[in-house]
Amino acid sequence: MSVVMKFGGTSVADADAINRVIAIVAKEKSPVVVVSALSKVTDTLVKVCRLAEDGDGTGAAQALDGLVDRHVSIASAVTSASRASVLAGVKEEFDELIGLVHALAVLREVSPRSQDAVLSVGELVSSRIVAAALADRGIASAWVDARGVLVTDAEYTAAVPDMTATCDRVRETLAPLQAAGKVAVLGGFIGATASGVTTTLGRGGSDYSAAIFGACLGVGEIQIWTDVDGMLTADPRVVEHPRLVEQLSFNEASELAFFGAKVLHPSTILPAVDKNIPVLILNSRRPENTGTRITATGRPDARGLTALACKRDVTVVDITSTRMLMAHGFLRRLFEVFERFKTPVDVVTTSEVSVSVTVDDTRRLDDIVEGLRHFAEVSSEREMAIICAVGENLRSDPTVFARAVTALDRVPLRLVSQAASRRNITFVLRDADVPEAMTRLHDEFFH
């Protein structure tokens, strides 16, 4: 069975982690390996962009020097025969980056296109190192520049893949390597436009890259290797002793990922769903564990809830208009404002005279409020949160909804909704109340 294996930043954080990756990859037959940047590297590159925009070329250069030293040290530790070539490749990538950042600092401007060029270096360098390390252990491997495979539009920092063009490239580049018994190693998260300009899929996009390549190849399984045992019944930073969810459905996983389950990127599920390819979430530190398996059917004997997720630092926007709410075209006009400022909405509730929505991206909130005030009264409330209780069984057992609401007795709830799919219950509440609310729900359904 052919597989795509994606390793996150913590799974390639240092020499020991990369050696664990090599041991895991060696057990599979000619997999496609997708790797993220080394742990915290993308955060540092984001900081470099910010320093360049502020004109702090010295600070940006110092941050890049630290990254160069770290990558050289790790590459030297995990390679021997191929050390000279991989170090040359690493230094070449960083030399180009240093030149670009210097120019950006002089201009004091970092466009989305330039930011993608900066952030892409993390994955380009980490994938070079992993490919060289595999080759040094006698595992036939080939580094592939993902920008020559994953074709996207020009929506920089959040590019959308062109699946037809990408699958053509996958068949041209990755399929022959698999047929030859080689491990193809690519950086996740990055692609390029049809004309070859570097793009990124957005933070967490390495999962998405892996699923795209898996769908194009029609693999039997997509493995997401991270630093946790799998999908948990709740965020361990909020709830003590959450349980492992051994199996869940694509739909459940998508809901949990969208509403804050950080172990999986929300878009990852889409290509896998289309091809009905199972997705496994596994722990690279404990590869013997079974992890979580995500399939079309999920748990055939599902009862109660499957898991909880929470999205923190949310803002509620209330739009009120006694004159126009029921007028033809009012909702279209309302959502056009959010579309104009490219701000997605998570939860929507309506009453006779008002509409309430939640957003987690507040960068354009002032502009949105100003746009809405042309035809309605608007107010916003920050420091809110969303708790999402997910389970396929919600559709068949009405008592689950009642139990969830009852468990939150005396917790002030701002909004409550259940989607048409009847697969989740969504609670909007004060961020400060999240720990108590999550603990109560977890105790009710999982203890």
C-alpha positions in Angstrom: 0.0 0.0 0.0 1.4 3.4 -1.0 1.3 6.2 1.6 2.0 9.9 2.0 3.7 10.7 5.3 3.6 14.3 6.6 6.0 15.2 9.5 5.2 18.4 11.4 7.7 20.9 12.8 8.1 19.2 16.1 8.8 15.9 14.3 11.8 17.5 12.6 12.8 19.9 15.4 16.4 18.6 15.8 18.8 15.9 14.9 17.2 13.3 17.3 13.8 14.0 15.8 15.0 13.7 12.3 16.6 10.3 13.1 13.3 9.1 14.5 11.7 10.2 11.2 14.2 8.2 9.2 13.4 5.1 11.3 9.7 5.6 10.6 10.1 6.2 6.9 12.3 3.2 6.5 9.4 0.9 7.4 7.3 2.0 4.4 7.8 1.1 0.8 8.6 4.2 -1.4 6.4 6.7 0.5 6.0 10.3 -0.4 7.4 12.4 2.5 6.1 15.9 3.2 7.9 17.9 5.9 7.2 21.2 7.7 9.8 23.7 8.6 11.8 22.9 11.7 9.9 23.8 14.9 9.5 27.5 15.5 11.3 28.5 12.2 8.2 29.8 10.5 7.5 32.0 13.6 11.0 33.4 13.3 10.5 34.1 9.6 7.3 36.0 10.4 9.3 38.0 12.9 11.9 38.7 10.2 9.2 40.1 7.9 8.0 42.3 10.7 11.5 43.6 11.4 12.1 44.3 7.7 8.8 46.2 7.5 10.0 48.3 10.4 13.3 49.0 8.6 15.3 47.0 11.2 17.7 45.4 8.8 20.1 44.6 11.6 17.6 42.8 13.7 16.3 40.8 10.8 19.9 39.8 9.8 20.6 38.7 13.4 17.5 36.5 13.4 18.5 35.0 10.1 22.0 34.3 11.3 20.5 32.3 14.1 18.5 30.2 11.7 21.5 29.6 9.5 23.5 28.3 12.4 20.7 26.1 13.6 20.1 24.5 10.2 23.8 24.0 9.5 24.3 22.3 12.9 21.3 19.9 12.4 22.3 19.1 8.8 25.9 18.4 9.9 24.6 16.1 12.7 22.3 13.9 10.5 24.5 13.6 7.3 28.0 12.4 6.5 28.5 11.4 2.8 26.1 14.0 1.5 27.0 16.7 4.1 28.9 19.0 1.7 26.1 19.0 -0.9 23.3 19.6 1.6 25.2 22.3 3.4 25.8 24.0 0.1 22.0 23.9 -0.6 21.1 25.2 2.8 23.5 28.1 2.5 22.3 28.9 -1.0 18.7 29.2 0.1 19.7 31.4 3.1 22.0 33.6 1.0 19.1 34.4 -1.3 16.8 35.0 1.6 19.3 37.3 3.3 19.6 39.4 0.1 15.8 39.6 -0.2 15.3 40.6 3.4 17.9 43.3 3.1 16.1 44.8 0.2 12.7 44.6 2.0 14.2 46.4 5.0 15.5 49.2 2.8 12.0 49.6 1.2 10.3 49.1 4.6 7.6 47.2 2.8 6.8 43.4 2.8 4.0 42.6 0.4 2.1 39.3 0.7 4.0 38.0 -2.3 7.3 38.9 -0.6 6.2 37.3 2.7 5.5 34.0 0.9 9.0 34.1 -0.6 10.4 34.6 2.9 8.3 32.0 4.7 8.9 29.3 2.0 12.5 29.0 2.9 11.7 27.0 6.1 10.2 24.1 4.2 12.7 24.3 1.4 15.6 23.9 3.8 14.1 21.3 6.1 13.1 19.0 3.2 16.6 19.2 1.8 18.0 18.1 5.1 15.6 15.2 5.5 16.2 14.0 1.9 19.9 14.0 2.5 19.7 12.3 5.8 17.6 9.5 4.3 20.1 9.0 1.5 22.9 8.8 4.0 21.1 5.9 5.7 21.0 4.0 2.5 17.4 4.8 1.7 16.9 5.7 -1.9 15.5 9.2 -1.9 15.1 12.4 -4.0 14.5 16.0 -2.9 11.7 17.6 -4.9 11.0 21.3 -5.0 7.3 21.5 -4.1 7.0 24.7 -6.0 7.4 22.7 -9.2 4.6 20.4 -8.2 1.9 22.2 -6.3 0.3 24.7 -8.6 -1.8 27.5 -7.0 -3.5 30.8 -7.8 -1.9 34.1 -6.9 -3.7 34.7 -3.6 -0.5 35.1 -1.7 -0.4 33.9 2.0 -3.6 31.8 1.4 -3.2 30.3 -2.1 -5.8 27.9 -3.5 -4.4 24.9 -5.3 -5.3 24.1 -8.9 -6.0 20.4 -8.5 -6.0 19.5 -12.2 -2.6 21.2 -12.9 -1.1 19.9 -9.6 -2.2 16.3 -10.3 -0.6 16.5 -13.8 2.7 17.6 -12.1 2.4 14.9 -9.5 2.1 12.2 -12.1 5.0 13.7 -14.0 7.4 14.0 -11.0 6.3 12.0 -8.0 4.8 8.9 -9.6 8.0 8.0 -11.5 10.1 8.3 -8.3 7.7 5.9 -6.5 7.8 3.5 -9.4 11.6 3.5 -9.2 11.5 2.7 -5.5 12.6 6.1 -4.2 11.3 8.2 -1.4 10.2 11.6 -2.7 10.8 14.3 -0.1 9.0 17.7 -0.4 8.4 20.7 1.7 4.8 21.2 2.7 2.9 24.5 2.8 4.5 25.9 -0.3 3.6 26.0 -4.0 3.8 28.3 -6.9 1.6 30.0 -9.5 1.5 28.6 -13.1 4.2 31.2 -13.9 6.5 30.0 -11.1 6.0 32.7 -8.4 6.3 31.2 -4.9 3.0 31.0 -2.8 2.0 29.5 0.5 -1.2 27.7 1.5 -1.4 29.5 4.9 -0.2 28.4 8.3 -0.7 24.7 8.9 -0.8 24.1 5.2 1.7 21.2 5.2 -1.2 18.9 6.1 -3.1 20.2 3.1 -0.1 19.6 0.9 0.2 16.0 2.0 -3.5 15.4 1.4 -3.3 17.0 -2.1 -0.4 14.8 -3.1 -2.1 11.8 -1.6 -5.3 12.5 -3.6 -3.4 13.0 -6.8 -1.5 9.7 -6.3 -4.6 7.8 -5.1 -2.6 6.4 -2.1 -4.1 4.0 0.4 -3.4 6.2 3.4 -2.3 9.7 4.4 -0.3 9.8 7.6 0.0 13.0 9.7 2.9 12.6 12.1 3.0 15.1 15.0 3.9 15.2 18.7 0.6 14.0 20.1 -1.0 10.5 20.1 -3.9 11.6 17.9 -7.1 13.5 18.1 -8.2 14.0 21.7 -11.6 14.4 23.2 -10.6 18.0 24.3 -7.6 20.4 24.3 -5.3 19.1 27.0 -4.3 22.8 27.7 -7.9 23.4 28.8 -9.2 20.0 30.1 -7.3 17.6 32.3 -6.8 14.0 31.1 -8.6 14.1 27.7 -9.1 10.7 26.0 -7.8 9.5 22.7 -10.4 9.4 19.9 -9.4 6.2 18.1 -11.7 6.7 15.1 -13.9 9.4 13.7 -15.5 10.4 10.5 -14.2 12.9 7.9 -17.1 15.2 8.8 -16.4 15.1 12.5 -12.7 15.7 12.0 -13.4 18.7 9.7 -15.8 20.3 12.3 -13.2 19.8 15.1 -10.4 21.2 13.0 -12.3 24.2 11.9 -13.3 25.0 15.5 -9.8 24.8 17.0 -8.5 21.2 17.1 -4.9 22.3 16.3 -3.6 18.8 15.5 -5.2 19.0 12.0 -5.4 21.7 9.4 -9.1 22.3 8.5 -8.5 22.0 4.7 -6.6 18.7 5.1 -9.7 16.7 5.0 -11.1 18.0 1.7 -8.8 16.1 -0.8 -9.0 13.0 1.3 -12.8 13.1 1.4 -13.0 13.5 -2.3 -10.9 10.3 -2.8 -12.1 8.5 0.3 -8.6 8.1 1.6 -8.2 7.3 5.3 -6.1 9.9 7.3 -4.1 8.7 10.3 -2.8 11.0 13.0 0.3 9.5 14.7 2.9 10.4 17.2 6.5 10.5 15.9 7.8 10.1 19.4 5.7 7.0 20.0 5.3 5.4 16.6 4.1 2.1 18.1 0.8 3.8 19.2 -2.3 3.3 17.0 -3.2 7.0 16.8 -6.5 8.3 15.4 -8.0 7.0 12.1 -10.3 9.3 10.1 -12.5 7.6 7.6 -15.8 8.3 5.7 -17.9 6.3 8.2 -16.2 7.0 11.5 -17.3 4.9 14.4 -20.1 2.6 13.4 -21.2 2.3 17.1 -21.0 6.0 17.9 -22.7 7.1 21.1 -22.9 10.5 22.7 -20.2 13.0 21.5 -17.0 12.3 19.7 -15.0 15.2 20.9 -14.9 18.9 22.0 -13.0 21.8 20.4 -12.7 25.4 21.3 -11.7 28.5 19.4 -10.4 31.3 21.7 -10.1 35.1 21.1 -13.3 35.5 19.1 -15.3 38.6 18.5 -19.1 38.8 18.3 -20.5 41.4 15.9 -24.2 42.3 16.4 -26.0 43.9 13.5 -29.4 45.4 14.2 -31.9 47.0 11.7 -35.6 47.3 12.5 -36.3 48.7 9.0 -34.3 46.4 6.8 -33.8 43.0 8.4 -36.7 41.3 6.6 -36.2 43.4 3.5 -35.2 41.6 0.3 -31.4 41.5 -0.1 -30.5 42.6 3.5 -28.5 39.5 4.3 -26.7 39.6 1.0 -25.8 43.2 1.6 -24.6 42.3 5.1 -22.3 39.4 4.1 -21.0 41.4 1.1 -19.3 43.7 3.7 -17.4 40.7 5.2 -16.5 39.4 1.8 -15.2 42.8 0.7 -12.8 42.8 3.6 -11.9 39.1 3.2 -13.0 38.2 6.7 -14.7 34.8 7.2 -17.5 34.3 9.6 -17.7 31.3 11.9 -21.1 31.3 13.6 -24.3 33.1 12.5 -27.6 33.5 14.4 -30.6 35.6 13.5 -33.6 37.0 15.3 -36.5 39.2 14.2 -34.5 42.4 14.1 -30.8 41.4 14.5 -28.0 39.2 13.1 -25.1 38.1 15.2 -21.9 36.6 13.8 -18.5 35.6 15.2 -15.1 36.3 13.6 -11.6 35.4 14.7 -9.8 37.6 12.3 -10.2 41.2 13.5 -7.6 42.9 11.4 -10.3 44.6 9.3 -13.0 44.8 12.0 -13.0 48.6 12.1 -13.6 48.7 8.3 -16.3 46.1 8.5 -18.1 48.0 11.3 -17.9 51.2 9.3 -19.3 49.4 6.2 -22.2 47.8 8.1 -23.2 51.2 9.7 -24.3 52.5 6.4 -27.5 50.4 6.8 -27.6 49.1 10.4 -26.6 49.6 14.0 -23.5 47.7 14.9 -21.8 46.7 18.1 -19.0 44.3 18.8 -17.8 42.3 21.8 -14.3 41.0 22.1 -12.7 38.3 24.4 -15.3 35.7 23.5 -14.9 32.1 22.5 -16.5 29.2 20.7 -17.0 25.7 22.1 -18.0 23.1 19.5 -19.4 19.7 20.6 -19.1 17.2 17.8 -20.7 13.8 17.2 -22.4 12.0 14.4 -24.8 10.7 17.0 -26.3 14.1 17.5 -28.5 13.4 14.4 -30.1 10.4 15.9 -30.2 11.0 19.7 -32.0 14.2 20.7 -31.0 13.7 24.3 -27.4 14.6 23.6 -28.3 18.2 22.9 -30.3 18.4 26.1 -27.4 16.9 28.1 -25.0 19.4 26.7 -27.1 22.4 27.5 -27.9 21.1 30.9 -24.2 20.6 31.7 -23.6 24.3 31.1 -26.3 25.4 33.6 -25.4 28.8 35.1 -22.6 29.4 32.5 -23.6 32.6 30.7 -24.1 31.6 27.0 -24.0 34.4 24.4 -25.2 32.3 21.4 -26.2 28.7 20.9 -26.7 27.0 17.5 -26.9 23.6 15.9 -26.0 23.2 12.2 -28.4 21.8 9.7 -26.2 18.7 9.5 -27.0 18.1 13.2 -23.4 17.0 13.7 -22.3 19.8 16.1 -23.6 22.1 18.8 -21.9 25.5 19.0 -21.8 27.6 22.1 -20.5 31.2 22.1 -19.5 32.5 25.5 -16.9 34.6 27.3 -13.4 33.5 26.9 -12.9 33.5 30.6 -15.6 30.8 31.0 -14.1 28.3 28.6 -12.1 26.2 31.1 -15.2 25.6 33.3 -17.5 25.0 30.4 -15.2 22.6 28.6 -14.6 20.7 31.9 -18.3 20.4 32.5 -19.0 19.1 29.0 -16.1 16.7 29.2 -17.1 15.3 32.5 -20.7 14.8 31.2 -19.8 12.9 28.1 -16.3 11.3 28.6 -16.0 10.6 32.3 
